[in-house]
C-alpha cells in the first residue's frame, strides 16, 4: 500500500518526468529548431533561458511532489509514534491490569470454594480424621477390611422381601379376601421385617466372632436371641393363619367378607387363640419352613457380607465418604478455576493478538517511512534524467535549425549529476552551489 501511495503522489506531480517518449523527443527537437532558426540562444549567452525554464518547471513539480510526500511521511511518523506507544506502554499496562485482576479473582475463588475456604478446610480435616480412624483400626487388627457382596447385598435383601409376598399372601386372605391390595401390602411389610431380622441377626452373629471372651459376645448373642424370639412366633403365627384360612375354606365356613370380619371383631383375642390352636398341616409347615429358610439364608448372607469388627466398616465408609466429599469440592473448585483461567487467558490472548496487529502496522508504517525516504532521491534522479534527455533533444534540434553555423556553449552546460545536486538543494531549501539567486542552473558541464 505504501508503494502504491508513493507512486500515486509521483504520478500526480511528476508524470511528465517519469517517461520520456519518442513524441516528447520530437517536440523538444522541434522547439530547438525554432529557437535555432531564430538565433537563440546567442553565441555568447552564459545560460540558456530554455534550460532554466525547464529546470524551474522541474523544481516546481518536485516541490509539489515533496509536499505530498512530506505529508505522507509526517502522517506515517505520527502513526508510528502512536503505535510504538500503544505497543510499549498501553499493551503492558492492560496486560498487567488483566493479570492483577486474574490474581484477585482466583484469590477470591480460593476463599469462597477453594483450598482456603472454610468448607473445604473442614472437609479436609474430616477426611484426615476419618482416614486416621480407619488406619488405626486396620493397624490394631493387622488386616484389611473383610467384606463381600457389598454392591449386591441390598438387592439380595429386597429379593428376600419380595419373595415373602407370594408365600405369605394367603395367610392374610382370611380377613382381606375382598381387598387383595391390602393382603399384598401386609405380605410385603412382613417380608421387609423378616429381611431386616435376617440382616441384623447375621450382623450380630458376625460381630460376636470378633470378641475373644464370652462376656464380650453376650450382648450380640442376646440381640440374636431377641430377634429369634420375635421372628419365630411371627413365622409360626403366619403359618397358623394360613392353615386356619384353608381350614375355613374346606369347611365352607367363610362365605363372605362381612361375616368373617364380624367374627374377627367379635372374637378379639379369642380369634387369635383360635388361630394359634390350629394344628399345622402340610401347607402350614411348608409356609413355616419357607419363611425359616428365607430368614436363615438372609442371616447367612448378612454374616458373610459384614466384617467382624463392629466399627471397622463404618470407619472405612466414613473415610471413603469424606474423601469423596473432598474430591467433589476439589473438582468443583478446579472446574471453576479452569473456567476463570480460560476467561482471562482469552483476554490475554486477545491482547497478544492486538499486539501482533499493532506491531505489524508499526512495521508497515516504518517500511513506508523507509520507502518514502528512498523514493525522493529516485524521483530526483528520474527528473534529472528526463531533463538531460530533453536538453539533448533540444540541443540537437537547435543545432540543426541554426543558419549561422554557431553552437552556443551554454547549450552544452548540463550534466545529470549537477542537475541531481541542484534539484536536491532546491528541495532542501538551502543555499546550493551551482544555482544562482534566481534558481537558475549555472556552472554545469556536460558529463563525460
C-alpha positions as CSV (number, residue, x, y, z in Angstrom):
1,X,0.0,0.0,0.0
2,X,2.9,2.4,0.8
3,X,4.5,1.8,-2.7
4,X,1.1,2.4,-4.3
5,X,0.6,5.7,-2.5
6,X,4.1,6.9,-3.3
7,X,3.5,6.1,-6.9
8,X,0.2,7.9,-6.9
9,X,1.9,11.0,-5.5
10,X,4.6,10.7,-8.1
11,X,2.1,10.3,-10.9
12,X,0.1,13.3,-9.7
13,X,3.1,15.7,-9.7
14,X,5.9,14.1,-11.8
15,X,4.0,12.3,-14.6
16,X,5.8,14.3,-17.2
17,X,9.2,13.2,-16.0
18,X,8.6,9.5,-15.4
19,X,8.5,8.6,-19.1
20,X,10.2,10.3,-22.0
21,X,8.6,9.1,-25.2
22,X,9.5,9.5,-28.9
23,X,6.8,12.1,-29.2
24,X,8.3,14.1,-26.4
25,X,11.8,13.9,-28.0
26,X,10.4,15.2,-31.3
27,X,8.6,18.0,-29.6
28,X,11.8,19.1,-27.9
29,X,13.8,18.8,-31.1
30,X,11.1,20.9,-32.9
31,X,11.4,23.6,-30.2
32,X,15.2,23.6,-30.6
33,X,14.9,24.0,-34.3
34,X,12.6,27.0,-33.9
35,X,14.9,28.6,-31.4
36,X,17.9,27.8,-33.5
37,X,16.3,29.3,-36.6
38,X,15.6,32.4,-34.5
39,X,19.3,32.6,-33.4
40,X,18.5,31.7,-29.8
41,X,20.4,31.5,-27.6
42,X,23.0,33.9,-28.7
43,X,26.5,32.5,-29.2
44,X,27.9,34.5,-26.2
45,X,25.0,33.8,-23.8
46,X,26.2,32.5,-20.5
47,X,23.0,30.4,-20.0
48,X,20.1,29.0,-21.9
49,X,16.8,30.5,-20.8
50,X,15.0,27.5,-22.1
51,X,17.1,25.2,-19.9
52,X,16.5,27.5,-17.0
53,X,12.7,27.3,-17.6
54,X,12.8,23.5,-17.8
55,X,14.7,23.3,-14.6
56,X,12.3,25.8,-12.9
57,X,9.3,23.7,-14.1
58,X,11.0,20.6,-12.7
59,X,11.7,22.2,-9.4
60,X,8.1,23.3,-9.2
61,X,6.9,19.7,-10.0
62,X,9.3,18.3,-7.4
63,X,8.2,20.8,-4.8
64,X,4.6,19.7,-5.3
65,X,5.7,16.1,-5.1
66,X,7.7,16.8,-2.0
67,X,4.7,18.4,-0.2
68,X,2.6,15.3,-0.8
69,X,5.5,13.1,0.2
70,X,6.2,15.1,3.3
71,X,2.6,14.9,4.4
72,X,2.7,11.1,3.9
73,X,5.9,10.9,5.9
74,X,4.5,13.1,8.7
75,X,1.3,11.1,8.9
76,X,3.2,7.8,9.0
77,X,5.7,9.2,11.5
78,X,2.8,10.2,13.8
79,X,1.2,6.8,13.2
80,X,4.5,5.0,14.0
81,X,4.9,7.0,17.2
82,X,1.3,6.3,18.3
83,X,1.7,2.6,17.5
84,X,5.0,2.4,19.3
85,X,3.4,3.9,22.4
86,X,0.5,1.5,22.1
87,X,2.9,-1.4,21.9
88,X,5.3,-0.3,24.6
89,X,3.1,1.3,27.2
90,X,-0.6,0.6,26.7
91,X,-0.3,-3.1,26.0
92,X,1.9,-3.7,29.0
93,X,-0.4,-1.7,31.3
94,X,-3.5,-3.5,30.0
95,X,-1.8,-6.9,30.4
96,X,-0.6,-6.1,33.9
97,X,-4.1,-5.0,34.8
98,X,-5.6,-8.2,33.4
99,X,-3.0,-10.3,35.3
100,X,-3.7,-8.4,38.5
101,X,-7.5,-8.9,38.1
102,X,-6.9,-12.5,37.4
103,X,-4.9,-13.0,40.6
104,X,-7.6,-11.2,42.6
105,X,-10.4,-13.3,41.1
106,X,-8.5,-16.6,41.7
107,X,-7.7,-15.5,45.3
108,X,-11.4,-14.7,45.9
109,X,-12.3,-18.1,44.4
110,X,-9.8,-19.8,46.8
111,X,-11.5,-18.2,49.7
112,X,-15.0,-19.0,48.5
113,X,-14.8,-22.6,47.4
114,X,-11.1,-23.3,47.1
115,X,-8.4,-24.6,49.5
116,X,-8.7,-21.6,51.7
117,X,-12.5,-21.8,52.1
118,X,-13.9,-22.9,55.4
119,X,-15.9,-25.6,53.7
120,X,-13.0,-27.3,52.0
121,X,-10.8,-26.9,55.1
122,X,-13.5,-28.6,57.2
123,X,-13.9,-31.4,54.6
124,X,-10.1,-31.9,54.6
125,X,-10.0,-32.1,58.4
126,X,-12.9,-34.6,58.4
127,X,-11.2,-36.7,55.8
128,X,-7.9,-36.7,57.7
129,X,-9.7,-37.7,60.9
130,X,-11.8,-40.4,59.3
131,X,-8.8,-41.8,57.4
132,X,-6.8,-41.8,60.7
133,X,-9.5,-43.7,62.5
134,X,-9.7,-46.3,59.7
135,X,-5.9,-46.7,59.6
136,X,-5.9,-47.1,63.4
137,X,-8.4,-50.0,63.3
138,X,-6.5,-51.6,60.5
139,X,-3.3,-51.4,62.4
140,X,-4.9,-52.7,65.6
141,X,-6.4,-55.7,63.7
142,X,-3.4,-56.3,61.4
143,X,-5.7,-57.0,58.4
144,X,-7.7,-55.1,55.8
145,X,-11.5,-54.8,55.9
146,X,-13.2,-58.1,55.1
147,X,-16.5,-57.7,53.4
148,X,-18.1,-59.3,50.4
149,X,-21.2,-58.9,48.2
150,X,-21.3,-55.3,49.1
151,X,-22.8,-54.0,45.8
152,X,-25.5,-56.7,45.5
153,X,-26.3,-57.1,49.2
154,X,-29.2,-54.5,49.3
155,X,-30.8,-56.2,46.2
156,X,-30.5,-59.6,47.9
157,X,-32.4,-58.3,50.9
158,X,-35.0,-56.8,48.6
159,X,-35.4,-60.1,46.7
160,X,-36.0,-61.8,50.1
161,X,-38.7,-59.3,51.0
162,X,-40.4,-59.7,47.6
163,X,-40.2,-63.5,47.9
164,X,-42.2,-63.3,51.1
165,X,-45.2,-61.8,49.2
166,X,-46.4,-65.0,47.4
167,X,-45.5,-67.1,50.4
168,X,-47.5,-65.1,53.0
169,X,-50.2,-63.6,50.9
170,X,-52.7,-66.4,51.6
171,X,-52.1,-66.0,55.3
172,X,-53.9,-62.6,55.2
173,X,-56.7,-63.6,52.8
174,X,-58.8,-64.6,55.8
175,X,-59.6,-61.0,56.8
176,X,-58.8,-59.2,53.5
177,X,-60.1,-61.5,50.8
178,X,-62.2,-58.7,49.3
179,X,-59.2,-56.3,49.4
180,X,-56.3,-58.1,47.9
181,X,-54.1,-55.0,47.7
182,X,-54.1,-54.9,51.5
183,X,-53.0,-58.5,51.7
184,X,-50.2,-57.8,49.2
185,X,-49.1,-54.8,51.2
186,X,-49.1,-56.7,54.5
187,X,-47.2,-59.6,52.9
188,X,-44.5,-57.2,51.6
189,X,-44.3,-55.5,55.0
190,X,-43.8,-58.8,56.7
191,X,-41.1,-59.6,54.0
192,X,-39.3,-56.4,54.8
193,X,-39.5,-57.2,58.5
194,X,-38.1,-60.7,58.1
195,X,-35.3,-59.4,55.8
196,X,-34.4,-56.8,58.5
197,X,-34.4,-59.6,61.1
198,X,-32.1,-61.7,58.9
199,X,-29.7,-58.8,58.3
200,X,-29.5,-57.9,61.9
201,X,-29.1,-61.5,63.1
202,X,-26.3,-62.2,60.7
203,X,-24.6,-58.9,61.5
204,X,-24.7,-59.5,65.3
205,X,-23.5,-63.1,64.9
206,X,-20.6,-61.9,62.7
207,X,-19.6,-59.2,65.1
208,X,-19.8,-61.7,68.0
209,X,-16.9,-63.6,66.5
210,X,-14.6,-60.6,67.0
211,X,-14.7,-61.0,70.7
212,X,-12.4,-63.5,72.4
213,X,-14.4,-63.7,75.7
214,X,-17.9,-64.9,76.2
215,X,-18.7,-61.7,78.1
216,X,-18.0,-59.6,75.0
217,X,-20.1,-61.9,72.9
218,X,-23.2,-61.9,75.2
219,X,-24.6,-58.6,74.0
220,X,-24.6,-59.6,70.4
221,X,-25.9,-63.1,71.1
222,X,-28.7,-61.6,73.3
223,X,-29.6,-59.4,70.3
224,X,-29.8,-62.5,68.1
225,X,-31.9,-64.3,70.7
226,X,-34.3,-61.3,70.9
227,X,-34.7,-61.4,67.1
228,X,-35.4,-65.1,67.1
229,X,-37.9,-64.6,70.0
230,X,-39.8,-62.2,67.8
231,X,-39.3,-63.8,64.4
232,X,-40.1,-67.4,65.2
233,X,-43.5,-66.7,66.8
234,X,-44.3,-64.4,63.9
235,X,-43.5,-67.0,61.4
236,X,-45.5,-69.6,63.3
237,X,-48.5,-67.3,63.6
238,X,-48.4,-66.5,59.9
239,X,-48.3,-70.3,59.1
240,X,-51.2,-70.9,61.6
241,X,-53.2,-68.1,59.9
242,X,-52.8,-69.7,56.6
243,X,-53.7,-73.1,58.0
244,X,-56.8,-71.7,59.6
245,X,-57.8,-69.9,56.4
246,X,-57.5,-73.2,54.5
247,X,-59.5,-75.0,57.2
248,X,-62.3,-72.4,56.9
249,X,-62.4,-72.8,53.2
250,X,-62.6,-76.5,53.4
251,X,-65.4,-76.3,56.0
252,X,-67.2,-73.7,53.8
253,X,-67.4,-71.5,56.9
254,X,-66.2,-68.4,55.2
255,X,-69.0,-67.4,52.9
256,X,-68.5,-63.6,52.7
257,X,-66.2,-60.9,53.9
258,X,-68.8,-59.3,56.2
259,X,-69.4,-62.4,58.3
260,X,-65.7,-63.2,58.6
261,X,-65.0,-59.6,59.6
262,X,-67.7,-59.6,62.3
263,X,-66.4,-62.9,63.6
264,X,-62.9,-61.4,63.9
265,X,-64.1,-58.3,65.6
266,X,-66.4,-60.1,68.0
267,X,-63.9,-62.8,68.7
268,X,-60.9,-60.4,69.6
269,X,-58.3,-62.4,71.4
270,X,-60.4,-65.4,71.0
271,X,-59.8,-65.4,67.3
272,X,-56.1,-65.2,67.9
273,X,-56.3,-68.1,70.3
274,X,-58.3,-70.0,67.7
275,X,-55.6,-69.4,65.1
276,X,-52.8,-70.5,67.5
277,X,-54.8,-73.6,68.4
278,X,-54.8,-74.8,64.9
279,X,-52.6,-77.8,64.3
280,X,-50.3,-77.2,61.4
281,X,-50.8,-79.3,58.4
282,X,-48.8,-79.7,55.2
283,X,-49.5,-76.2,53.8
284,X,-48.7,-74.6,57.2
285,X,-45.5,-76.4,57.7
286,X,-44.5,-75.6,54.2
287,X,-45.1,-71.9,54.8
288,X,-43.2,-72.0,58.1
289,X,-40.2,-73.8,56.6
290,X,-40.1,-71.4,53.7
291,X,-40.1,-68.4,56.0
292,X,-37.5,-70.0,58.2
293,X,-35.4,-70.8,55.2
294,X,-35.5,-67.2,53.9
295,X,-34.6,-66.0,57.4
296,X,-31.7,-68.4,57.7
297,X,-30.4,-67.6,54.1
298,X,-30.7,-63.9,54.8
299,X,-28.8,-64.3,58.1
300,X,-26.1,-66.3,56.4
301,X,-25.7,-63.8,53.6
302,X,-25.6,-61.0,56.2
303,X,-22.9,-63.0,58.1
304,X,-20.8,-63.3,55.0
305,X,-21.3,-59.7,54.0
306,X,-20.1,-58.0,57.1
307,X,-16.7,-57.6,58.8
308,X,-16.4,-59.0,62.3
309,X,-15.2,-55.7,63.9
310,X,-18.2,-53.6,64.7
311,X,-16.6,-50.2,63.9
312,X,-14.2,-51.2,61.0
313,X,-16.6,-50.9,58.1
314,X,-18.2,-47.8,59.5
315,X,-14.8,-46.2,59.8
316,X,-13.8,-47.2,56.3
317,X,-17.2,-45.9,55.0
318,X,-16.8,-42.6,56.7
319,X,-13.2,-42.2,55.4
320,X,-14.4,-43.0,51.8
321,X,-17.4,-40.6,52.1
322,X,-15.1,-37.9,53.5
323,X,-12.7,-38.5,50.6
324,X,-15.5,-38.4,48.0
325,X,-16.8,-35.2,49.5
326,X,-13.4,-33.6,49.5
327,X,-12.9,-34.8,45.9
328,X,-16.2,-33.3,44.9
329,X,-15.2,-29.9,46.4
330,X,-11.8,-30.0,44.8
331,X,-13.4,-31.0,41.4
332,X,-15.9,-28.1,41.7
333,X,-13.1,-25.7,42.6
334,X,-10.9,-26.9,39.7
335,X,-13.7,-26.6,37.2
336,X,-14.4,-23.0,38.4
337,X,-10.7,-22.2,38.4
338,X,-10.2,-23.6,35.0
339,X,-13.2,-21.7,33.7
340,X,-11.9,-18.5,35.2
341,X,-8.4,-19.1,33.9
342,X,-9.8,-19.7,30.4
343,X,-11.7,-16.4,30.5
344,X,-8.5,-14.5,31.5
345,X,-6.4,-16.5,29.1
346,X,-8.8,-15.4,26.3
347,X,-8.4,-11.8,27.3
348,X,-4.6,-12.1,27.4
349,X,-4.7,-13.9,24.0
350,X,-6.8,-11.0,22.7
351,X,-4.2,-8.6,23.9
352,X,-1.4,-10.6,22.4
353,X,-3.3,-10.7,19.1
354,X,-3.8,-6.9,19.3
355,X,0.0,-6.5,20.0
356,X,0.8,-8.6,16.9
357,X,-1.6,-6.5,14.8
358,X,0.0,-3.3,16.3
359,X,3.5,-4.5,15.6
360,X,2.5,-5.4,12.0
361,X,1.0,-2.0,11.5
362,X,4.1,-0.4,13.1
363,X,6.3,-2.4,10.8
364,X,4.3,-1.3,7.8
365,X,4.5,2.4,8.9
366,X,8.3,2.2,9.4
367,X,8.6,0.4,6.0
368,X,6.6,3.3,4.4
369,X,8.9,5.8,6.0
370,X,11.9,3.9,4.7
371,X,10.4,3.7,1.2
372,X,9.4,7.3,1.3
373,X,13.0,8.3,2.2
374,X,14.4,6.2,-0.7
375,X,11.7,7.3,-3.1
376,X,12.7,11.0,-3.1
377,X,16.2,10.5,-4.5
378,X,14.8,8.1,-7.0
379,X,12.4,10.7,-8.3
380,X,15.1,13.4,-8.3
381,X,17.3,11.1,-10.4
382,X,14.3,10.3,-12.7
383,X,13.5,14.0,-13.2
384,X,17.2,14.8,-13.8
385,X,17.5,12.0,-16.3
386,X,14.4,13.3,-18.2
387,X,15.9,16.8,-18.2
388,X,19.1,15.6,-19.6
389,X,17.2,13.8,-22.4
390,X,15.1,17.0,-23.1
391,X,18.3,19.2,-23.1
392,X,20.0,16.8,-25.5
393,X,17.0,16.7,-27.9
394,X,16.6,20.5,-27.7
395,X,20.4,21.0,-28.3
396,X,20.3,18.7,-31.4
397,X,17.2,20.5,-32.8
398,X,18.8,23.9,-32.1
399,X,22.0,23.0,-34.0
400,X,20.0,21.6,-36.9
401,X,17.8,24.7,-37.1
402,X,20.6,27.3,-36.9
403,X,21.6,29.1,-40.1
404,X,24.5,31.0,-38.6
405,X,26.6,27.8,-38.1
406,X,27.2,28.8,-34.4
407,X,27.0,26.4,-31.5
408,X,26.5,28.3,-28.2
409,X,28.5,26.9,-25.3
410,X,25.6,27.3,-22.9
411,X,23.7,24.5,-24.7
412,X,26.5,22.2,-23.6
413,X,26.2,23.4,-20.0
414,X,24.4,20.4,-18.3
415,X,25.1,17.1,-16.6
416,X,22.9,14.7,-14.8
417,X,24.9,14.7,-11.6
418,X,24.8,18.5,-11.5
419,X,21.1,18.5,-12.1
420,X,20.6,16.0,-9.3
421,X,22.5,18.2,-6.9
422,X,20.6,21.3,-7.9
423,X,17.2,19.5,-7.5
424,X,18.2,18.1,-4.1
425,X,19.3,21.5,-2.9
426,X,16.2,23.2,-4.2
427,X,14.0,20.7,-2.2
428,X,16.2,21.2,0.9
429,X,15.5,25.0,0.6
430,X,19.2,25.8,1.3
431,X,22.0,27.7,-0.5
432,X,23.0,25.5,-3.3
433,X,26.3,25.6,-5.3
434,X,25.7,25.7,-9.0
435,X,22.4,27.7,-8.5
436,X,22.2,31.5,-8.6
437,X,19.9,33.7,-6.7
438,X,17.2,33.3,-9.3
439,X,17.3,29.5,-9.0
440,X,18.9,29.3,-12.5
441,X,21.3,26.4,-13.1
442,X,24.8,27.7,-13.7
443,X,28.3,26.2,-13.9
444,X,27.2,22.8,-15.2
445,X,29.2,21.0,-17.8
446,X,28.4,18.0,-20.0
447,X,29.1,14.7,-18.4
448,X,32.0,12.7,-19.8
